[in-house]
Amino acid sequence: MKGVKGEYVVGARMLPAGPVKIASGKRAKFGLRIGAGIGTVGPEKFDAFKELAARRARIAELVSPVVLETGVPEFDVAFRLAKIRVGEAVFETDGGLMHSPGGGKFYGAFWINDNIEYVGPWFALTGDKTEQSAFLNECRIVMDAMKPTYEQIPSAVIAEGTKTWAVKERGDAAMFAVGAARFALMSGRKDWAKRLMPGIEWALEFCRRKLLPEGVVASGCDELEYRYSSGKANLNTSCMYYEALGTAAMLELALGEEAKAADYAARAAAMPAAIERYFGAELHGFRTYRYHEGYDKL
């Protein structure tokens, strides 16, 4: 199988290999190793039971913070499983720690929406150093791609950080601003806020430059990437910009940047009316919001 670094060998092996004699009344343990590696690299040593113990210990770390107790077992178990799912999706790559969306093939990569906008703020609450390090590393990589000319940032960083992927501008700057600003605010750490603010400020300026005369943010598509109609300005991107402005205003104030805080607060205050004017509509008897101009589906 061909991969980023060359030819990969993929296989499965039962451990221990060969026949095993089991005495009467006794038990035998077996481990199944499924893995892949570069063809020139020899088989690594693997202790299935040591790995199992390590995984159980890691799961105990992942599920311990922020426990949900609703009295509805199904909700509580679903929440616990979600913590395991996102926590086990952090990988060590050539580009540093990355939290990947998975899905069968999206490993060694991260997306602005999945991994910065969605799960990043959660990592601020867990206190887990591995999760938080992955998020900060991803933000660093994205911020390195932010140019003074305000060109579009990548929608994803792939192949262990060696390549990027992008579609027509889909609101990634607003996604980054929301995720990074939420993370900084919810972590309560000024050092992280100072580290992330240049990227947040860049992303908000990118969005400002995309404003239409009506005051909403123009965006080529959205994170659904043309799966559904999104017009020239969609509700999602403008709402993210609105939230990011408010969060950034709080962060700037906490960092002693009163003029910047006032500017963001004023820009945020103007957004609800612009969103209402541009997206507010009556659809099929409901007073609601259309997803973009001319769109008539609920």
Phi, psi and chi 1 to 4 in degrees:
 res  aa     phi    psi   chi1   chi2   chi3   chi4
   1 MET       -  130.3  178.0  175.2  129.5      -
   2 LYS   -87.8  138.1  -71.4 -174.0  177.9 -179.3
   3 GLY  -136.2 -169.9      -      -      -      -
   4 VAL   -59.4  -38.0  174.6      -      -      -
   5 LYS  -101.2    5.8  -61.7  177.0 -178.0  176.1
   6 GLY   130.1 -147.3      -      -      -      -
   7 GLU   -86.5  126.6 -160.7   74.1   25.4      -
   8 TYR  -106.1  141.6  -73.1   73.1      -      -
   9 VAL  -101.8  123.9  176.9      -      -      -
  10 VAL  -116.0  135.3 -178.2      -      -      -
  11 GLY  -169.1  174.9      -      -      -      -
  12 ALA  -131.2  146.8      -      -      -      -
  13 ARG  -144.8  136.4 -164.2  160.8   46.5  128.0
  14 MET   -88.3  133.1 -175.1   70.0   76.2      -
  15 LEU  -123.9  132.7  -58.2  170.6      -      -
  16 PRO   -72.8  152.9   27.8  -34.3      -      -
  17 ALA   -81.9  155.7      -      -      -      -
  18 GLY    86.2  177.0      -      -      -      -
  19 PRO   -68.8  147.7   24.7  -33.3      -      -
  20 VAL  -130.1  127.9  174.2      -      -      -
  21 LYS   -93.8  131.9  -68.7 -176.5  179.0 -179.5
  22 ILE  -116.6  119.7  -54.2  174.1      -      -
  23 ALA   -72.1  158.7      -      -      -      -
  24 SER   -56.9  129.8  176.8      -      -      -
  25 GLY    81.3    1.4      -      -      -      -
  26 LYS  -104.6  170.6  -59.8  -65.0 -177.7 -178.5
  27 ARG  -126.9  157.7  -64.5  179.5  178.7 -179.3
  28 ALA  -128.0  144.0      -      -      -      -
  29 LYS  -108.2  140.1  -69.0 -177.2  177.5 -179.8
  30 PHE  -128.7  147.4  -64.6   89.4      -      -
  31 GLY  -122.6  144.1      -      -      -      -
  32 LEU  -111.7  120.3  176.3   64.2      -      -
  33 ARG  -103.3  120.4  178.3 -171.1 -176.6  -82.6
  34 ILE  -116.7  123.2  -56.9  173.0      -      -
  35 GLY  -160.2  178.1      -      -      -      -
  36 ALA  -145.7  149.3      -      -      -      -
  37 GLY  -158.6  164.7      -      -      -      -
  38 ILE   -67.2  139.1  -57.8  170.7      -      -
  39 GLY   -54.5  -31.1      -      -      -      -
  40 THR   -81.0   -9.3   55.6      -      -      -
  41 VAL   -93.9  132.5  178.3      -      -      -
  42 GLY   -70.7  167.8      -      -      -      -
  43 PRO   -64.5  132.5   23.0  -32.9      -      -
  44 GLU   -79.9  156.7   60.6 -179.8  -75.3      -
  45 LYS   -71.9  140.4  -66.9 -178.4  179.4  178.9
  46 PHE  -144.0  122.2 -177.1   78.4      -      -
  47 ASP  -113.8  102.5 -176.0  -30.4      -      -
  48 ALA   -58.3  -38.0      -      -      -      -
  49 PHE   -79.1  -29.9  -56.1  104.3      -      -
  50 LYS   -66.9  -41.3 -176.0  177.6  178.8 -179.4
  51 GLU   -65.6  -39.2  -66.4  -65.8  -27.4      -
  52 LEU   -63.7  -43.3  179.2   60.2      -      -
  53 ALA   -63.9  -39.6      -      -      -      -
  54 ALA   -66.2  -38.1      -      -      -      -
  55 ARG   -67.3  -41.6 -174.0 -178.7 -177.0 -156.4
  56 ARG   -62.8  -39.1  -75.5  174.5  171.7  161.9
  57 ALA   -65.7  -39.2      -      -      -      -
  58 ARG   -67.2  -39.4  178.3   61.5  176.2  146.7
  59 ILE   -63.5  -38.7  -73.1  174.9      -      -
  60 ALA   -61.1  -37.4      -      -      -      -
  61 GLU   -66.6  -40.6  -69.4  177.6  -14.2      -
  62 LEU   -70.7  -34.5  -66.8  173.2      -      -
  63 VAL   -91.5   -9.7  -60.0      -      -      -
  64 SER   -72.2  -39.1   59.9      -      -      -
  65 PRO   -82.3  153.7   30.4  -33.0      -      -
  66 VAL    52.1   68.6 -160.7      -      -      -
  67 VAL   -84.2  134.3  175.0      -      -      -
  68 LEU  -100.1  124.1 -178.8   67.4      -      -
  69 GLU  -129.5   97.7  -66.3 -179.5  -10.2      -
  70 THR  -101.3  -14.9   64.3      -      -      -
  71 GLY    88.3   -6.7      -      -      -      -
  72 VAL  -109.3  104.4 -178.3      -      -      -
  73 PRO   -54.6  -37.8  -23.3   32.8      -      -
  74 GLU   -62.1  -41.2  -67.5   82.2   -1.5      -
  75 PHE   -64.4  -45.6  -72.7  166.4      -      -
  76 ASP   -65.4  -39.7  -61.1  -14.0      -      -
  77 VAL   -68.7  -41.7  170.1      -      -      -
  78 ALA   -59.7  -41.0      -      -      -      -
  79 PHE   -64.5  -43.0 -172.8   77.2      -      -
  80 ARG   -62.2  -43.2  179.2 -175.5  172.3   94.7
  81 LEU   -65.0  -36.5  -69.1  173.8      -      -
  82 ALA   -64.0  -38.9      -      -      -      -
  83 LYS   -63.0  -38.8  -69.0 -167.4  -71.8 -175.6
  84 ILE   -67.9  -44.8  -63.5  170.7      -      -
  85 ARG   -58.5  -49.1  166.7   66.2 -179.2   84.5
  86 VAL   -74.3  -34.6  -62.3      -      -      -
  87 GLY   -69.2  -33.9      -      -      -      -
  88 GLU   -83.8    2.0  -72.4 -161.9  -53.3      -
  89 ALA   -97.1   16.2      -      -      -      -
  90 VAL   -94.6  127.3  177.3      -      -      -
  91 PHE  -125.3  145.1  -58.7   97.5      -      -
  92 GLU   -84.0  120.7 -179.8   66.1   70.2      -
  93 THR  -125.5  174.8   74.9      -      -      -
  94 ASP   -63.0  -23.1  -76.1  -11.2      -      -
  95 GLY   -93.2   11.8      -      -      -      -
  96 GLY    96.6 -174.9      -      -      -      -
  97 LEU   -65.0  133.1  -72.5  172.7      -      -
  98 MET  -136.0  138.8  -67.0 -177.3 -172.8      -
  99 HIS   -96.3  119.1  179.0  -97.0      -      -
 100 SER  -109.2  149.4  -61.4      -      -      -
 101 PRO   -72.1  -19.0   24.0  -32.1      -      -
 102 GLY    79.9 -120.7      -      -      -      -
 103 GLY    73.0   17.1      -      -      -      -
 104 GLY    96.4  -26.2      -      -      -      -
 105 LYS  -144.5   -9.4   60.9 -178.6  178.9  179.5
 106 PHE   -93.2   67.2  -62.9  119.6      -      -
 107 TYR  -113.9  157.6  -60.4  103.7      -      -
 108 GLY    66.4   29.9      -      -      -      -
 109 ALA  -157.7  165.3      -      -      -      -
 110 PHE  -147.4  155.9   66.9   90.7      -      -
 111 TRP  -114.5  151.0  -92.7 -114.9      -      -
 112 ILE   -64.6  -39.6  -57.4  -64.6      -      -
 113 ASN   -77.2  -57.0   57.4  -35.9      -      -
 114 ASP   -58.1  -47.1  -64.8  -43.4      -      -
 115 ASN  -104.9  -18.7  -51.3  111.0      -      -
 116 ILE  -106.5  -50.0  -68.9 -177.2      -      -
 117 GLU   -69.7  -48.6  178.9 -163.6  -10.4      -
 118 TYR   -79.7  -62.6  -59.8  164.5      -      -
 119 VAL   -90.8  -19.2   81.2      -      -      -
 120 GLY   -53.9  -49.8      -      -      -      -
 121 PRO   -60.2  -32.0  -27.0   37.2      -      -
 122 TRP   -62.2  -39.0  162.3 -108.1      -      -
 123 PHE   -63.3  -25.2  -71.3  162.3      -      -
 124 ALA   -66.2  -27.9      -      -      -      -
 125 LEU   -86.3  -27.3  -64.5  179.5      -      -
 126 THR   -74.1  -29.5   65.4      -      -      -
 127 GLY    75.2    6.5      -      -      -      -
 128 ASP   -79.5  120.6 -172.5   87.7      -      -
 129 LYS   -65.4  -36.6  -68.4 -178.8  179.1  179.3
 130 THR   -66.1  -47.4  -60.8      -      -      -
 131 GLU   -61.7  -46.1  -66.6  173.3  -23.9      -
 132 GLN   -66.8  -38.1  -67.2  172.8  -16.7      -
 133 SER   -64.3  -39.1  -65.3      -      -      -
 134 ALA   -63.2  -43.8      -      -      -      -
 135 PHE   -63.3  -47.2  179.7   81.0      -      -
 136 LEU   -64.0  -35.7  -68.9  168.8      -      -
 137 ASN   -65.5  -42.3 -179.6   54.2      -      -
 138 GLU   -63.3  -42.3  -69.0  162.1    2.9      -
 139 CYS   -62.7  -39.0  -72.6      -      -      -
 140 ARG   -60.3  -44.1  175.0 -166.9   60.6   80.0
 141 ILE   -63.0  -43.8  -66.8  170.9      -      -
 142 VAL   -66.0  -41.9  176.5      -      -      -
 143 MET   -64.9  -30.7  -72.5  166.6   64.3      -
 144 ASP   -63.9  -23.9  -74.3  -14.5      -      -
 145 ALA   -90.8   -1.4      -      -      -      -
 146 MET   -84.0  111.4  -66.6  175.5  172.0      -
 147 LYS   -97.8  153.4  -54.2  -57.5 -179.5 -172.9
 148 PRO   -61.7  -20.2  -20.9   31.3      -      -
 149 THR   -82.2   -2.3   50.0      -      -      -
 150 TYR    56.8   49.9  -71.9   92.9      -      -
 151 GLU   -81.9  161.6  -60.9  167.3   21.7      -
 152 GLN   -59.1  135.0  174.7 -175.0  -16.1      -
 153 ILE   -83.0  160.7   55.7  173.7      -      -
 154 PRO   -63.0  148.1  -17.4   29.1      -      -
 155 SER   -78.3  -26.5  -60.9      -      -      -
 156 ALA  -151.6  150.9      -      -      -      -
 157 VAL  -112.5  121.5  174.5      -      -      -
 158 ILE  -123.6  178.4   62.9  174.8      -      -
 159 ALA    52.7   50.2      -      -      -      -
 160 GLU    58.6   30.9  -60.7 -167.0   50.6      -
 161 GLY    89.8    3.6      -      -      -      -
 162 THR   -90.4  -14.9   61.3      -      -      -
 163 LYS  -140.4  163.4  -62.9 -179.1 -179.9  179.9
 164 THR  -127.5  162.8   59.0      -      -      -
 165 TRP  -138.8  141.9  177.4   86.1      -      -
 166 ALA  -153.5  148.8      -      -      -      -
 167 VAL  -108.6 -174.8  -67.0      -      -      -
 168 LYS   -54.3  142.1 -172.1  176.1 -179.0 -179.7
 169 GLU   -42.0  118.4 -156.7  -76.0  -53.9      -
 170 ARG  -117.9   18.1   60.8  173.1 -160.5  155.0
 171 GLY    90.6   19.8      -      -      -      -
 172 ASP   -62.5  -33.5  -72.7  -66.0      -      -
 173 ALA   -63.3  -42.3      -      -      -      -
 174 ALA   -65.0  -38.5      -      -      -      -
 175 MET   -61.2  -45.5  -62.5  175.7 -159.4      -
 176 PHE   -62.5  -45.3  178.1   89.8      -      -
 177 ALA   -59.4  -43.7      -      -      -      -
 178 VAL   -64.5  -50.5  164.9      -      -      -
 179 GLY   -64.1  -47.1      -      -      -      -
 180 ALA   -67.6  -40.4      -      -      -      -
 181 ALA   -68.1  -42.9      -      -      -      -
 182 ARG   -60.3  -45.8  -79.3  178.9  178.3  169.8
 183 PHE   -58.5  -48.3  177.4   89.8      -      -
 184 ALA   -61.6  -44.4      -      -      -      -
 185 LEU   -68.2  -45.0 -172.6   68.7      -      -
 186 MET   -73.5  -24.2  -67.0  162.8   70.5      -
 187 SER   -74.2  -27.7   71.4      -      -      -
 188 GLY    72.4   14.4      -      -      -      -
 189 ARG  -107.2  117.5  -70.6 -172.9   49.9  165.6
 190 LYS   -67.2  -33.2  -76.9 -170.2  175.1 -178.1
 191 ASP   -64.1  -38.8   57.2  -24.9      -      -
 192 TRP   -71.1  -37.7  -74.3   -7.6      -      -
 193 ALA   -61.5  -43.4      -      -      -      -
 194 LYS   -63.8  -36.3  -71.4  178.6  179.5  178.0
 195 ARG   -68.2  -36.9 -170.8 -170.8  -51.6 -173.9
 196 LEU   -91.0  -20.4  -65.3  172.3      -      -
 197 MET   -58.6  -38.9  -82.0  -46.4  -62.6      -
 198 PRO   -58.5  -38.2  -26.8   36.2      -      -
 199 GLY   -70.5  -39.6      -      -      -      -
 200 ILE   -63.9  -44.9  -63.7  168.0      -      -
 201 GLU   -62.8  -41.7  -69.4  172.6   -5.8      -
 202 TRP   -60.9  -46.3 -174.5   98.5      -      -
 203 ALA   -63.5  -39.7      -      -      -      -
 204 LEU   -69.0  -34.7  -68.4  174.8      -      -
 205 GLU   -69.0  -37.9  175.0   60.1   15.5      -
 206 PHE   -57.4  -46.5 -179.6   95.0      -      -
 207 CYS   -64.7  -40.2  -67.7      -      -      -
 208 ARG   -59.4  -38.7 -172.4 -168.6   68.3   79.2
 209 ARG   -70.4  -14.8  -65.2  179.5  178.6 -144.4
 210 LYS   -96.3    1.6  -68.8  -76.5 -174.5  179.6
 211 LEU   -65.3  135.2  -71.4  177.5      -      -
 212 LEU   -80.8  165.2  -65.2  173.6      -      -
 213 PRO   -54.3  -27.1  -26.7   34.7      -      -
 214 GLU   -76.6   -8.4  -63.9   88.2  -16.2      -
 215 GLY    94.3    4.5      -      -      -      -
 216 VAL  -105.5  164.3  -64.8      -      -      -
 217 VAL   -89.1  123.7 -174.6      -      -      -
 218 ALA   -73.0  140.7      -      -      -      -
 219 SER  -152.2  129.0 -176.2      -      -      -
 220 GLY   -58.2  -36.8      -      -      -      -
 221 CYS  -156.4 -150.4   63.1      -      -      -
 222 ASP  -141.5 -168.8   59.8    8.3      -      -
 223 GLU   -69.9   -8.7   53.3 -159.7  -78.2      -
 224 LEU   -81.5   -7.7  -66.9  175.5      -      -
 225 GLU    52.9   55.4  -62.3  154.6    9.7      -
 226 TYR    73.2    7.1  -59.2  108.7      -      -
 227 ARG   -65.9  -30.6  -65.0  179.6 -176.5   90.7
 228 TYR  -132.0  163.0  -68.6   98.9      -      -
 229 SER   -64.7  137.9  175.3      -      -      -
 230 SER  -134.9   -5.7   53.1      -      -      -
 231 GLY    64.5 -161.1      -      -      -      -
 232 LYS   -92.8  -15.3   64.2  179.9 -179.5 -179.9
 233 ALA  -149.8  122.0      -      -      -      -
 234 ASN  -110.0  156.6   63.1   74.5      -      -
 235 LEU   -60.8  -37.8 -177.1   63.3      -      -
 236 ASN   -60.0  -51.7 -171.7   45.3      -      -
 237 THR   -64.1  -42.3  -60.2      -      -      -
 238 SER   -66.1  -37.4  -70.5      -      -      -
 239 CYS   -68.5  -38.0  -72.7      -      -      -
 240 MET   -64.6  -41.6  -77.2 -166.8  -65.1      -
 241 TYR   -60.7  -43.3  176.0   59.3      -      -
 242 TYR   -59.1  -49.1  169.4   45.4      -      -
 243 GLU   -65.4  -42.2 -179.7 -174.2  -17.6      -
 244 ALA   -62.4  -38.1      -      -      -      -
 245 LEU   -60.5  -46.2  -75.4  169.5      -      -
 246 GLY   -63.8  -42.5      -      -      -      -
 247 THR   -67.3  -42.0  -52.0      -      -      -
 248 ALA   -63.4  -35.4      -      -      -      -
 249 ALA   -61.1  -42.5      -      -      -      -
 250 MET   -65.1  -40.6  -70.9 -173.9  -83.9      -
 251 LEU   -65.5  -45.5  -72.1  170.0      -      -
 252 GLU   -61.0  -40.2  -63.6  -76.2   20.3      -
 253 LEU   -63.7  -41.3 -167.1   61.0      -      -
 254 ALA   -65.4  -27.0      -      -      -      -
 255 LEU   -92.7    4.6  -64.5  175.4      -      -
 256 GLY    84.0   11.1      -      -      -      -
 257 GLU   -95.4   74.7  -60.7  -73.3  -11.7      -
 258 GLU   -66.7  -38.5  -66.0 -176.6    5.5      -
 259 ALA   -65.4  -43.4      -      -      -      -
 260 LYS   -64.7  -40.6  -70.4 -178.5  178.7  178.5
 261 ALA   -60.7  -43.2      -      -      -      -
 262 ALA   -65.8  -38.0      -      -      -      -
 263 ASP   -64.6  -46.9  177.2   49.3      -      -
 264 TYR   -64.8  -39.6  -73.2  148.9      -      -
 265 ALA   -63.3  -40.0      -      -      -      -
 266 ALA   -66.9  -41.1      -      -      -      -
 267 ARG   -66.2  -38.0  -74.9  156.4   61.3  179.1
 268 ALA   -64.8  -39.7      -      -      -      -
 269 ALA   -64.2  -25.0      -      -      -      -
 270 ALA   -83.6  -15.6      -      -      -      -
 271 MET   -72.1  -41.8  -73.9  -56.0  -63.6      -
 272 PRO   -56.9  -42.1  -27.4   36.3      -      -
 273 ALA   -66.8  -39.0      -      -      -      -
 274 ALA   -65.6  -42.2      -      -      -      -
 275 ILE   -63.6  -41.9  -70.1  171.2      -      -
 276 GLU   -63.4  -44.7 -178.7   66.6   37.2      -
 277 ARG   -65.2  -42.0  -74.5 -167.3  -55.6  -90.9
 278 TYR   -84.3  -39.6 -167.4   84.4      -      -
 279 PHE  -105.8  -21.2  -63.5  106.4      -      -
 280 GLY   -62.4  133.4      -      -      -      -
 281 ALA  -163.1  163.1      -      -      -      -
 282 GLU  -102.6  118.5 -176.3  173.2  -52.3      -
 283 LEU  -121.3  119.1  -60.5  177.0      -      -
 284 HIS    53.2   39.1  -53.7  -78.1      -      -
 285 GLY    88.7   -1.4      -      -      -      -
 286 PHE  -106.8  135.2  -66.7   93.7      -      -
 287 ARG   -84.1  107.7 -176.6   62.1 -167.3  169.6
 288 THR  -149.9 -152.6 -177.8      -      -      -
 289 TYR  -127.1  133.2  -65.9   88.4      -      -
 290 ARG   -84.2  152.2   57.8 -171.8  179.2 -174.3
 291 TYR   -72.0  -33.5 -165.7   59.5      -      -
 292 HIS  -155.0  170.3   64.9   78.6      -      -
 293 GLU   -59.5  128.9 -172.6  177.2   41.7      -
 294 GLY    85.8   -5.5      -      -      -      -
 295 TYR   -85.0  128.9 -163.3   62.3      -      -
 296 ASP  -116.7   15.6   64.0   -6.0      -      -
 297 LYS   -99.2  144.1  -66.5 -176.7 -179.4  179.0
 298 LEU   -71.9      -  -76.9  172.0      -      -
